[in-house]
Amino acid sequence: MRNVIDVLEERGFIDNKTHDQELRNHINSGPVTCYIGFDPTASSLHIGSLVPIMALAHMQRNGHRPIALVGGGTGLVGDPSGKTEMRKILTIEDVNHNAEALKKQLSRFIDFGSEKALLVNNADWLTRIEYIPFLRDYGRHFSVNRMIKAESYRMRLDSEEGLSFIEFNYMLLQAYDFLELYRRYQCRVQMGGSDQWGNIVAGIDLVRKADQGAAFGLTFPLITTSSGAKMGKTAAGAVWLDANRTSPYDFYQYWINTDDKDVGRFLALYTFLPMAEIHPVYQMEGADLNLVKTILAFETTQIVHGQAAALDAYKAATSVFGTRKIPASLLPASTIPRGDSVAGDLGVPSSDIAVSELSVGIPLFKLFHKVGLSNSGGAARRLISQGGAYINGNRIETMDYTVTADDIDDGTIMLRSGKKKYHKLVVKD
């Protein structure tokens, strides 16, 4: 079996790592335990968390034991990394609620049965720390001079708000997490985003100084689109992994809209398709690449929301955009339907509307705002004036257009914003 470090490097996961050869030797020595921390600042993760989640899944698929550490304790402090101002301090109730939600969400990606992987909450030990013993036993191993040189602290020290003392403790707490996991589970590998480099190195140093142990770290690059935008950010906000926040159909459409330059890279990062099949994608363009985007959307949606939701989203998209017949030779490991699929629109966002409302008539700009196709009435007016508003496939160019019963087509009204954002109104008596 290949060393999982080679797998992660080939797929674009690794930005930096410590003790390269020693890390490889450690992994080659047999099944190892590794961990990644997840911050419970919300009750759902978003696309920005998919790279670390997929990295843990690759570790497990290559025979190792991943630990998903939910920061129920550190979440009460707040990580200053990558932030120019202090995070909002959450209540214990908020953190506990979010931590439980993240545990359920992570279980979709990683098999936690029979201790093949572990879900751990650092509140189990951090909330029990006695301050003076902690300072005497562990605080003495940290150099303030070295800490303030870390990028996460430097950014805050240079900001107008500065760095609070509570945040200054974050590096010590995360380092202590590593030591605790080393002692409890023989975990010797920590992974995280590139902004966590200083915290990871601090944990490696603490394991060495406190227990004379060898530990290792690797970081992932900050994933951006080819345009430079942060991954998972849209005009409507974050793309969440929770179906109640971002529907499987909207999640699917996010990947369909991938820039041509990003398709191969995203297939490597966000799917489990073999790299031997992905390599030719980098040379594709035009219609072939659009078919690959369909596979990318299907595979990512299937991983996050399950096969049934991915099929619904795929069928919904074909009902709107037409069926794309995908040849068996294109990324053959994908389980996407290859023949003429039965189109359906279950995944298209929809809502009910009473026919009595239509008898009076509703201004189109108000309707677009009401169903979420625009952020405000003013934005909807601009959309109409720019020719981006459609009803049943017909462009509407009249600013004061009123939607009435005359717009009903087979019991529904299909609204469209721009090229790819749809909402179906189901007319009720």
C-alpha positions in Angstrom: 0.0 0.0 0.0 1.3 3.5 -0.8 2.2 5.8 2.0 -0.8 8.1 2.6 1.4 11.1 2.5 2.1 10.4 -1.2 -1.7 10.0 -1.7 -2.4 13.4 -0.1 0.5 15.1 -1.9 -0.7 13.8 -5.3 -4.2 15.0 -4.7 -3.1 18.5 -3.6 -3.8 18.4 0.1 -0.4 19.2 1.6 1.0 22.8 2.0 3.7 22.1 4.6 4.8 19.3 7.0 7.3 18.7 9.7 10.0 16.1 9.8 9.2 14.8 6.3 11.2 11.5 6.4 10.5 10.8 10.1 6.8 11.3 9.4 6.9 8.9 6.5 8.7 6.4 8.6 6.1 6.7 11.3 3.3 6.1 8.9 5.1 3.2 7.3 5.6 1.6 10.7 1.9 0.5 10.8 -1.5 2.0 11.5 -1.2 5.4 13.1 -3.5 7.8 14.8 -4.0 11.4 13.6 -6.3 14.2 14.4 -7.9 17.4 13.2 -9.7 19.9 15.3 -13.1 21.4 14.3 -14.2 24.7 15.8 -17.9 24.6 17.0 -18.7 28.2 16.2 -21.8 27.1 14.2 -24.0 24.0 14.2 -22.8 23.1 10.7 -19.6 22.9 8.8 -19.3 24.4 5.3 -17.4 23.7 2.2 -14.3 25.3 3.6 -14.1 22.3 6.0 -14.3 19.7 3.3 -10.5 19.5 2.7 -9.7 18.5 6.3 -12.7 16.2 6.4 -11.6 14.5 3.2 -8.0 14.2 4.5 -9.3 12.3 7.6 -11.3 10.1 5.3 -8.2 9.4 3.1 -6.3 8.5 6.3 -9.0 6.0 7.3 -9.2 4.5 3.8 -5.4 3.9 3.9 -5.7 1.9 7.1 -5.1 4.6 9.8 -7.2 5.8 12.7 -8.5 9.4 12.5 -9.6 11.5 15.4 -12.1 14.3 14.8 -11.6 16.6 17.8 -14.6 18.9 18.4 -13.4 22.1 20.2 -16.0 22.3 22.9 -13.4 23.7 25.2 -11.3 25.9 22.9 -14.5 27.1 21.3 -15.2 28.9 24.6 -11.9 30.9 24.1 -11.9 31.5 20.3 -9.0 31.0 17.9 -7.4 34.2 16.7 -5.9 32.5 13.6 -6.9 34.3 10.4 -9.0 36.9 12.2 -8.4 40.6 12.4 -10.8 41.0 15.3 -11.9 39.0 18.3 -14.4 36.3 17.7 -17.7 36.5 19.5 -17.6 34.7 22.8 -20.1 31.9 22.7 -22.0 30.6 25.7 -21.4 27.1 27.0 -24.9 26.1 25.9 -24.2 27.3 22.3 -20.8 25.5 22.1 -22.3 22.3 23.5 -25.2 22.4 21.0 -22.9 23.1 18.1 -20.4 20.4 19.2 -23.2 17.7 19.2 -24.4 18.9 15.7 -20.8 18.6 14.3 -20.4 15.1 15.8 -23.5 13.9 13.8 -22.3 15.7 10.7 -18.8 14.2 10.7 -20.3 10.7 11.1 -21.4 11.0 7.5 -17.8 11.1 6.2 -15.9 8.9 8.6 -16.7 5.4 9.9 -16.6 5.7 13.7 -17.7 2.1 14.3 -15.6 -0.4 16.2 -13.1 2.4 17.1 -12.0 2.7 13.5 -12.1 6.4 14.2 -12.8 8.5 17.3 -15.0 11.6 18.0 -13.5 13.5 20.9 -14.5 16.8 22.6 -11.7 18.7 24.2 -14.1 20.1 26.8 -13.6 16.7 28.5 -10.2 17.9 29.7 -9.9 21.6 29.1 -12.9 22.6 31.3 -11.3 20.6 34.2 -7.9 22.2 34.1 -6.6 23.9 37.3 -5.0 27.1 36.4 -2.0 27.2 38.6 -0.9 23.6 38.1 -1.4 24.1 34.3 0.9 27.1 34.3 3.5 25.4 36.4 3.5 22.1 34.4 2.9 23.4 30.9 3.0 27.2 30.6 6.7 27.2 31.5 7.5 25.4 28.2 6.2 28.3 26.1 8.3 31.3 25.1 6.3 34.6 24.7 8.9 35.9 22.4 8.3 32.9 20.1 4.6 33.0 20.4 4.1 36.6 19.3 6.1 35.8 16.1 3.4 33.3 15.0 1.4 34.6 12.1 -1.9 34.1 13.9 -0.8 36.4 16.7 1.1 38.9 14.6 -1.9 39.8 12.5 -3.9 40.5 15.6 -1.1 42.5 17.3 -1.0 44.7 14.3 -4.7 45.2 14.2 -6.6 48.2 15.7 -8.4 45.9 18.3 -5.2 44.1 19.3 -5.0 40.7 20.9 -6.9 39.8 24.0 -5.4 37.8 26.8 -8.0 35.1 26.5 -7.1 34.6 22.8 -3.4 34.6 23.7 -4.0 31.4 25.7 -5.4 29.6 22.6 -2.0 28.3 21.4 -1.3 26.8 24.8 -4.7 25.1 24.9 -4.4 23.6 21.4 -0.9 22.4 22.2 -2.2 20.8 25.3 -4.9 19.1 23.2 -2.1 17.4 21.2 -0.4 16.3 24.4 -3.6 14.9 25.8 -4.4 13.0 22.6 -0.8 11.7 22.5 -1.2 10.4 26.1 -4.7 9.0 25.7 -4.7 7.5 22.2 -1.0 7.5 21.1 -1.9 10.1 18.5 1.3 11.5 17.0 0.1 13.4 13.9 -1.9 16.6 13.8 -3.3 18.1 10.6 -4.9 21.4 9.9 -5.2 24.5 7.7 -2.1 26.5 6.9 -3.1 29.2 9.4 -2.7 26.5 12.1 1.0 26.0 11.5 2.1 27.8 14.6 -0.4 26.0 16.9 0.6 22.6 15.5 4.3 23.2 15.9 3.6 24.4 19.5 1.9 21.1 20.2 4.8 19.1 18.7 7.2 21.0 21.0 5.0 20.4 24.1 4.8 16.6 23.4 8.6 16.6 23.1 9.3 18.7 26.2 6.6 17.3 28.5 6.8 13.6 27.5 10.0 13.3 25.4 7.7 12.1 22.6 8.0 12.4 18.8 5.1 14.0 17.1 4.4 15.4 13.6 2.3 17.9 11.8 1.1 18.7 8.3 -1.0 21.6 7.0 -3.4 22.1 4.1 -3.3 25.0 1.7 -6.0 27.7 1.7 -8.2 26.6 -1.1 -9.3 29.4 -3.4 -11.0 29.3 -6.8 -9.1 30.3 -9.9 -10.5 33.8 -9.5 -9.0 34.1 -6.1 -12.2 33.8 -4.2 -12.3 31.9 -0.9 -13.7 28.4 -1.4 -17.4 28.0 -0.5 -18.3 31.7 -0.5 -21.1 32.9 -2.8 -23.1 36.1 -3.2 -25.8 34.4 -1.0 -23.3 33.5 1.7 -21.5 30.3 2.8 -22.2 26.9 1.2 -23.1 24.7 4.2 -22.9 20.9 4.6 -26.3 21.0 6.4 -29.1 20.3 4.0 -31.4 22.6 6.0 -29.0 25.5 5.3 -27.9 24.8 1.8 -30.2 22.4 -0.1 -28.7 19.4 -1.9 -29.8 21.0 -5.1 -28.1 24.3 -4.4 -25.0 22.4 -3.2 -25.0 20.4 -6.5 -25.4 23.6 -8.5 -22.4 25.2 -6.7 -20.1 22.5 -8.1 -21.8 22.7 -11.6 -20.7 26.3 -11.7 -17.0 25.5 -11.1 -14.6 27.4 -13.3 -13.1 25.4 -16.0 -9.6 25.9 -14.6 -10.6 24.4 -11.2 -12.3 21.2 -12.3 -9.4 18.8 -12.2 -8.1 20.2 -9.0 -11.5 20.0 -7.3 -12.0 16.4 -8.5 -8.7 15.5 -6.8 -9.6 17.3 -3.5 -13.3 16.7 -3.1 -14.0 13.2 -4.6 -12.5 9.8 -4.1 -12.2 9.1 -7.9 -8.8 7.6 -8.9 -6.1 10.1 -9.9 -5.4 8.0 -13.0 -8.9 8.9 -14.2 -8.6 12.5 -13.1 -5.3 13.3 -14.8 -6.8 13.5 -18.4 -9.4 16.0 -17.2 -6.7 18.7 -17.0 -6.5 18.6 -20.8 -10.2 18.7 -21.5 -12.3 21.7 -22.5 -15.7 22.6 -23.9 -18.6 20.1 -23.8 -16.4 17.3 -22.4 -15.4 19.5 -19.4 -19.1 20.4 -18.8 -19.8 16.7 -18.5 -17.0 16.4 -16.0 -18.5 19.2 -14.0 -21.7 17.1 -13.8 -19.7 14.2 -12.4 -17.9 16.5 -9.9 -21.3 17.9 -8.7 -22.8 14.4 -8.4 -19.8 12.9 -6.6 -19.5 15.7 -4.0 -23.2 15.8 -3.4 -23.2 12.1 -2.9 -20.4 12.2 -0.4 -22.0 15.0 1.6 -25.7 14.2 1.4 -25.9 10.6 0.3 -26.7 8.8 -3.0 -30.5 9.5 -2.9 -30.0 13.3 -2.5 -27.4 13.3 -5.3 -29.7 11.4 -7.6 -32.6 13.9 -6.9 -30.3 16.9 -7.5 -29.0 15.3 -10.7 -32.6 14.6 -12.0 -33.7 18.1 -11.0 -30.9 19.6 -12.9 -31.7 17.5 -16.0 -35.3 18.6 -15.8 -34.2 22.3 -16.0 -31.1 22.1 -18.2 -31.8 19.0 -20.2 -30.2 15.5 -20.0 -26.5 15.2 -20.5 -25.6 11.6 -21.5 -22.3 10.8 -19.9 -20.2 8.2 -21.7 -19.0 5.1 -19.7 -15.4 6.0 -20.5 -15.5 9.3 -18.7 -14.4 9.0 -15.1 -15.7 5.4 -15.1 -15.3 5.0 -11.3 -18.1 7.5 -10.8 -21.6 6.0 -10.0 -23.4 8.8 -11.8 -26.2 7.5 -14.1 -24.8 6.9 -17.5 -27.9 6.4 -19.6 -31.0 8.6 -20.3 -32.1 9.4 -16.8 -35.7 10.0 -15.7 -35.9 13.7 -15.1 -37.5 15.1 -12.0 -37.6 18.3 -10.2 -37.7 17.2 -6.5 -34.4 19.0 -5.8 -35.4 22.4 -7.3 -36.2 24.8 -4.5 -40.0 25.3 -4.5 -42.8 26.8 -2.4 -46.5 26.9 -2.6 -48.6 29.9 -3.7 -52.4 30.3 -3.5 -54.2 30.9 -6.8 -56.1 33.7 -5.0 -52.8 35.6 -4.6 -52.3 35.4 -8.3 -55.8 36.6 -9.1 -54.8 39.9 -7.5 -51.3 39.8 -8.9 -47.8 40.1 -7.4 -45.1 42.5 -8.6 -42.3 40.3 -10.0 -39.6 42.1 -8.0 -41.4 41.4 -4.8 -41.9 37.8 -5.7 -38.2 37.3 -6.5 -37.3 38.8 -3.1 -39.9 36.7 -1.3 -38.7 33.3 -2.7 -35.0 34.2 -2.1 -33.9 34.7 -5.7 -32.7 38.2 -4.7 -31.5 39.7 -1.5 -33.8 42.7 -1.6 -36.5 44.3 -3.7 -33.9 46.8 -5.1 -31.7 43.9 -6.1 -34.6 42.3 -7.9 -35.4 45.5 -9.8 -31.7 45.7 -10.9 -31.9 42.1 -12.0 -35.0 42.8 -14.1 -33.5 45.9 -15.6 -30.3 43.9 -16.6 -32.4 41.2 -18.3 -31.6 38.5 -15.7 -35.2 37.7 -14.6 -37.2 34.9 -16.3 -40.6 33.3 -15.9 -41.1 29.9 -17.5 -38.0 30.4 -19.6 -39.1 33.8 -20.9 -37.1 36.9 -20.1 -39.0 39.7 -18.4 -37.9 43.2 -19.3 -40.8 45.2 -17.9 -39.8 46.7 -14.6 -43.4 46.8 -13.3 -44.3 43.3 -14.5 -47.0 41.6 -12.4 -47.2 37.9 -12.0 -50.8 36.6 -12.4 -52.7 33.4 -13.0 -51.9 33.9 -16.7 -48.3 32.8 -15.9 -49.3 29.4 -14.6 -48.0 26.6 -16.7 -49.2 23.1 -15.8 -49.9 24.1 -12.2 -46.6 25.7 -11.6 -44.6 28.9 -12.3 -40.8 28.5 -12.8 -38.9 31.6 -11.8 -35.2 32.0 -12.8 -32.5 34.4 -11.8 -29.6 34.6 -14.2 -28.5 31.5 -15.9 -28.7 28.9 -13.2 -30.7 29.9 -10.1 -34.3 28.6 -10.1 -37.4 28.5 -7.9 -40.6 26.7 -8.6 -43.9 28.0 -7.4 -46.6 25.3 -7.0 -50.0 26.8 -7.4 -52.6 25.6 -4.9 -56.4 26.1 -5.1 
